[in-house]
């Protein structure tokens, strides 16, 4: 999973641009779905919908949608 965009030029001065949380999830969905052949659009829709479920089951959602410093601050809060 790449956290930086691969677009030419990226950010200012040709540096890569940090992906937003939504872009990270979208990139992960594309990683699992693109490049595969689906006989029907419903099959592709099902595959797309399954990725967030899989990520949640594996505990990967917070690492994709949360910034490290925010997760650390939340974990430091008293229960």
GIWOWO-V753949 format. One record per residue. N is the residue number from 1. RES is the residue in one small letter. D_FIRST is the distance of its C-alpha to the first C-alpha in Angstrom with 2 decimals. Layout:
n-><N/N>
res-><RES/RES>
d_first-><D_FIRST/D_FIRST>
This chain:
n-><1/2/3/4/5/6/7/8/9/10/11/12/13/14/15/16/17/18/19/20/21/22/23/24/25/26/27/28/29/30/31/32/33/34/35/36/37/38/39/40/41/42/43/44/45/46/47/48/49/50/51/52/53/54/55/56/57/58/59/60/61/62/63/64/65/66/67/68/69/70/71/72/73/74/75/76/77/78/79>
res-><x/x/x/x/x/x/x/x/x/x/x/x/x/x/x/x/x/x/x/x/x/x/x/x/x/x/x/x/x/x/x/x/x/x/x/x/x/x/x/x/x/x/x/x/x/x/x/x/x/x/x/x/x/x/x/x/x/x/x/x/x/x/x/x/x/x/x/x/x/x/x/x/x/x/x/x/x/x/x>
d_first-><0.00/3.78/6.52/9.16/10.79/11.93/15.33/18.36/19.88/17.04/18.85/22.37/23.59/20.79/18.24/14.68/14.48/12.47/10.92/12.98/12.21/13.30/11.12/7.93/9.63/10.76/7.62/6.80/10.52/10.62/8.31/10.90/13.90/14.27/16.14/18.13/21.78/23.23/27.00/27.23/25.41/25.89/23.86/20.88/21.44/21.54/18.26/16.60/18.45/17.47/13.68/14.38/17.07/14.99/12.48/15.69/17.38/14.76/14.89/11.27/12.48/13.79/10.77/9.11/12.53/14.32/14.77/15.45/19.07/19.76/18.62/20.77/23.67/23.58/23.62/26.54/28.64/31.55/31.44>
